[in-house]
Amino acid sequence: RFESLTLSHNNMVALKPILEAWPEEAERAQREKLAKPEADSTGDKKRKRTSIAAPEKRSLEAYFAVQPRPSSEKIAAIAEKLDLKKNVVRVWFCNQRQKQKRMKFSAAY
């Protein structure tokens, strides 16, 4: 109704303060966002790529040779032993399984 200009006079009068406050609120929010650039944008930043050192990589490969699908508890134990984050170890195992799958597929053709 607003776009087609079919609002009654009373509705327009009621909407006027809301519509006047809207740009001011948007500008205030923008100023606050600029005042704290790092606080709000931390979720938007991409996580840095994790690099695993050679000794840890060899250990992970040894664990993978024994058990390519370790349990969550085993992953946590490996992560603690190698001083890595649990998620890093979990993703490493997932990536190794995918790599193994690709190698097996390419060897078939």
N, C-alpha and C positions, 0 to 999 in steps of 0.2 A: 504494500500500500504506500510505503514511503516513496519508492521509485516512481510509481505511477501518479504521485501527487494526489492521492485520494484520502489523505488523512484529514480528520476533522480539525477544526481550530483548537479544540481542547486538547486533543492528542498532540498536536504540534507544540502547544504551550508546555505540555508535560515533558516532551522530548527535548526541548530547547536546552535546559541546563545539562542534560546528559551529553548531548552532542557538543556543547561548548567545553565540557570538562574532558572529553575524550582526547583531543589533541594535546592538551596540557599533561594529561596522565601519560600519554605515549612519549612525550618529550622528557618528562621526569624519569621514566623508566630507562630511556636511552642514555640520559646523563648518568644514572646510577651504573648502568652497564659499562660505560666508558670509564667511570671512576675506579671500577674493580675489574680490569680486563682479564686477569688470570683466574679469579675466583669462579666466574661463570663459565669460562671456556674450557675448563679442565676435562669435561666430558667429551668435548669436541676434538681434543688432541688425539692423534694416533699414538698408540703405545710404541715405544722403540723396539726394534727387532732384537731378540735375545740371541747372543752368540754364546755357544757352549764351547768351552776350552777342550783341547784334545784329550786330556786324561779323563774328564767327565764323559766325553763322547765315547771313548773306549769302554768305560764302565757301562754306559747305557747300551752300547752294542752287545756287550756280554750278557747283560740282563735280558735284552731282546732275543738273543740266541736261545736262552733257556725258556723264556716265557714271553711271546709276543703280545699277549693280552693279559697283563697283570691286573689284579683287583685294585680297587681304590685305595685300600689299606697298604698294599704293596707299593703302589705309586707314591703314596705319602712317605713310606719308609725310605724308598730310593731317593726321593727329593730331599729328605732330611739328611741322609747320608752324604749326598753330593752337594749339599748346600745350595739347592736350586728351589725355585717355586714349584709347588705341586702342579700347577697348571702348565708350566713349561715342560715338565716331565710327561704329563698326560698328552699334551699336543705332540711332543717328540715321538712318543709311541704311535700315535695316530698317523703321523706323517710317515714313519717308517713302514707301517703296515700298508699305506697307500703306495709308497715307493716300491715295496716288494710286489704288490699287486700289478703295478705298471710293468715292472721288469718281467714278471711271469707272463703277462699279456703280450709284451713285445717279443719275448723269446718264442712264443707260439706262432708268430707270423713272420 
